Structures are given as C-alpha cells and as structure tokens.
Amino acid sequence: MRDQCLLTTKDFTLLEAMIDDPLVRDSLLHELLGRKMAAATVVFREDLPEDAASLNSRVTFSIDGRRDTRILTTGRMTTPVGMLLPVDTLRGLALLGLSEGQKIIIENADGFQEQVLLETVNYQPERAMRGSDGFLVRMRLAGKPTLRLLKGGAPGRQGPGPEKPDDPGPSAA
C-alpha cells in the first residue's frame, strides 16, 4: 500500500530539514519521514485543497477509534497539554499531508501498529488566507502600509529624473 499525502512547499521543506537533522535518531520517525517524502505531492499553499492537513492546521483525528483534536505544530511548545501535536512526533507526522477520511498505519514506539484516521480539518491556515484576501488584509489589519505595484512609466511621463549622487566618486580624488 502506497501512502499518499499533499504537502505545501513549506511543509515539504520542513520534512527535508527534519530528515537531515542528526538529532532525529528515532528510526521510526526517520522511516515515516522517508515514507512521507516519497509519497508526497508538493503544491503551492494556494493550491492546497481545503480538506488537507498542513502545518498549523487544527485537525480532528482518531487513533484506533480514540478521537482527539489538536493543532499540528513544528515543535514542542509551552502551551497547555492537549492543544498541540508536534510534527516531530510519529502521530503528528502521520497526520501531516493527509486528507479528510484518509488513513495511515504507523508503528508506535512500543512496536504496535496504529491506524491514524484524519476525520476533519477544522482550520487550515491556507484556507483562511484565501478566505481573507490573503496577506493584504493581514497587512492592513496590522496597520502596515501595503505595497502597490504599478507598471512602468507611461510614455511622455513628466517627472523627476534619476537623482544625481552627492558623492562625486573616486575620480574626484
């Protein structure tokens, strides 16, 4: 059975860094990283389907029938227990890139197989970005000016020419 997963370019880059990390000595995690990367279809975040679990997504999942909801994160942060599921754990990594209804079987640290089922993607940052007009809205809300690009100058445009530098350069010496 071939695993299938959809990863954003950012998520795939994170997995590349994890697999190259000499501190990742856990052979189970290293093996799962290899499986994920070999089976990955990498997409731009704008193209990620809304039902796929990406980094910082809040997901509802079940492991052998036991249900839980967590946020997939990059590391073990100092927040209340039970809110986050780091992707540098077997279960967190297993969920990354899955689509709603998709299952993956992993071997846990005790040597037993677990069936991980992604039930629902409750929140996905990429979906939120698309729904809120992306970065421009976030920049305006933060009170920062937005950059507006204009095409090259129109023919016959009158305006100041290039500024001359005050420093005459080395030839003046």
Salt bridges, closest charged atoms under 4 A:
ASP3 OD2 - ARG35 NE 2.60
GLU46 OE2 - ARG45 NE 3.99
ASP68 OD2 - ARG70 NE 3.05
ASP88 OD2 - ARG76 NH1 3.23
GLU114 OE2 - ARG91 NH2 2.52
GLU119 OE1 - ARG67 NE 2.56
